[in-house]
Amino acid sequence: MKKLILLFCLLGIMCLGCGDSGGGGSSVTPCEDNIHGTYKMTGFDVDYYTGSGGVGFVGTISETDVPSWSGTMTIATDNIITQNIIVDDVPYTTSVLVTIVWISETDGYFEDGSGKVVYFVCNGVDLTTALFDVFDSSTGLWWDEFDYWKKTGDL
């Protein structure tokens, strides 16, 4: 019985500082204080429309609708964003230099120089990115994408 109590005490001490800040007792700076870092994808939603600007809602696909998915993102200190996302065993990789524009203490957007804008909202170690009004010529549909990330490390 004493060994069991000691084990629980040791586990409790080891978990001090564990939680949503990255786990393992390490602390991660909230993204609104330092957006540069590594992120793990925690989910996504893609809303489809027949017209731009959210006209003619067709439906949503989210992480619960696909058999397998994962993703990582790095926002480097030189403002190069690299994403590696896998959905249904199909990899999507991108790396782009962006300008980071802050609108408020927690909201802003990334712009890639060609006019493409991805909005973001920071909430502690959680980051939501949003891309609006993308046209898919193969389906004739427009879509908005929301990706959900958890910051796992600082750069």
C-alpha positions in Angstrom: 0.0 0.0 0.0 2.9 2.4 0.8 4.4 1.7 -2.6 1.1 2.5 -4.3 0.8 5.8 -2.4 4.4 6.7 -3.2 3.8 6.0 -6.9 0.7 8.4 -7.0 2.8 11.1 -5.1 5.6 10.8 -7.7 3.1 10.9 -10.6 1.5 14.0 -9.0 4.9 15.7 -8.6 5.9 14.8 -12.2 2.7 16.3 -13.6 3.0 19.7 -11.8 3.1 22.2 -14.6 1.5 19.7 -17.1 -1.5 20.8 -19.0 -2.4 22.7 -22.1 0.8 24.6 -22.2 2.6 22.0 -24.1 2.9 19.2 -21.5 5.9 17.6 -20.1 6.3 20.5 -17.6 7.6 22.8 -20.3 5.9 26.2 -20.8 5.0 27.6 -24.1 4.6 31.3 -24.7 1.0 32.2 -25.7 0.9 32.9 -29.4 -0.4 36.4 -28.9 2.9 37.2 -27.1 5.1 35.3 -29.6 3.4 33.8 -32.6 6.7 32.3 -33.8 6.9 28.6 -32.9 5.8 25.1 -33.7 2.1 24.0 -33.8 0.2 20.8 -34.0 -3.1 20.7 -35.9 -6.1 19.9 -33.6 -8.9 20.1 -36.1 -10.4 21.8 -39.2 -13.6 22.8 -40.8 -14.1 23.5 -44.5 -17.4 25.2 -45.5 -18.6 24.9 -49.1 -20.7 27.4 -51.0 -22.2 27.8 -54.5 -21.2 31.5 -54.5 -18.5 33.7 -53.1 -19.0 35.6 -49.9 -20.7 32.6 -48.2 -23.7 32.6 -50.6 -25.5 29.2 -51.1 -24.2 27.1 -48.2 -23.7 23.5 -49.3 -22.1 21.8 -46.3 -19.1 21.4 -44.0 -16.3 18.8 -43.9 -14.5 18.6 -40.6 -11.9 16.4 -39.0 -14.6 14.0 -37.8 -15.6 13.4 -41.4 -12.3 11.9 -42.6 -10.8 8.6 -41.6 -7.3 10.0 -40.9 -5.6 13.4 -40.7 -2.7 15.2 -39.0 -0.8 18.4 -39.4 2.1 20.4 -38.2 3.0 24.0 -38.8 6.1 26.1 -38.1 6.0 29.9 -38.0 9.7 30.7 -38.2 11.4 33.9 -36.9 12.1 34.9 -40.5 8.3 34.7 -41.1 8.4 31.6 -43.3 5.4 29.4 -42.5 5.8 25.7 -43.3 2.8 23.4 -43.1 2.7 19.6 -43.4 -0.8 18.3 -43.5 -2.0 14.8 -44.3 -5.7 14.1 -45.0 -6.7 10.5 -45.9 -3.0 9.6 -46.6 -2.6 12.5 -49.1 0.1 14.9 -48.0 -0.2 18.7 -48.5 3.0 20.6 -47.9 3.6 24.4 -48.2 6.3 26.8 -47.3 5.8 30.6 -47.8 7.3 33.8 -46.7 4.6 36.1 -45.1 4.2 39.5 -43.6 2.5 39.2 -40.2 0.0 42.0 -39.6 -1.6 42.5 -36.1 -5.1 44.0 -36.1 -5.4 43.8 -32.3 -3.6 42.1 -29.4 -5.0 38.6 -30.4 -6.1 39.0 -34.1 -4.2 39.5 -37.3 -3.4 38.1 -40.7 -0.6 36.6 -42.8 -0.1 38.0 -46.3 2.1 36.3 -48.8 2.8 39.3 -51.1 0.5 38.1 -53.9 -2.5 39.5 -52.1 -3.5 36.1 -50.5 -4.5 36.7 -46.9 -5.0 34.1 -44.1 -6.5 35.5 -40.9 -5.7 34.3 -37.4 -6.9 34.5 -33.9 -4.7 33.7 -30.9 -6.1 32.5 -27.6 -3.2 31.4 -25.3 -1.6 28.4 -27.0 -4.5 28.0 -29.3 -4.4 29.5 -32.8 -7.2 29.5 -35.4 -6.4 30.3 -39.0 -9.0 31.2 -41.6 -8.9 31.4 -45.3 -12.0 32.8 -47.1 -13.5 32.7 -50.6 -11.3 30.2 -52.4 -12.8 29.0 -55.7 -12.3 25.3 -56.7 -12.6 25.2 -60.5 -12.9 21.3 -60.5 -16.1 21.4 -58.4 -17.4 24.9 -59.2 -17.7 25.5 -55.5 -16.3 28.2 -53.2 -14.9 27.3 -49.8 -13.8 28.8 -46.5 -11.3 26.9 -44.3 -10.7 27.1 -40.6 -7.7 25.3 -39.2 -7.2 24.8 -35.4 -3.7 24.6 -34.0 -2.1 24.2 -30.6 1.3 25.8 -30.0 3.8 23.1 -29.0 7.1 25.0 -28.9 8.7 28.4 -29.1 11.3 29.6 -31.6 
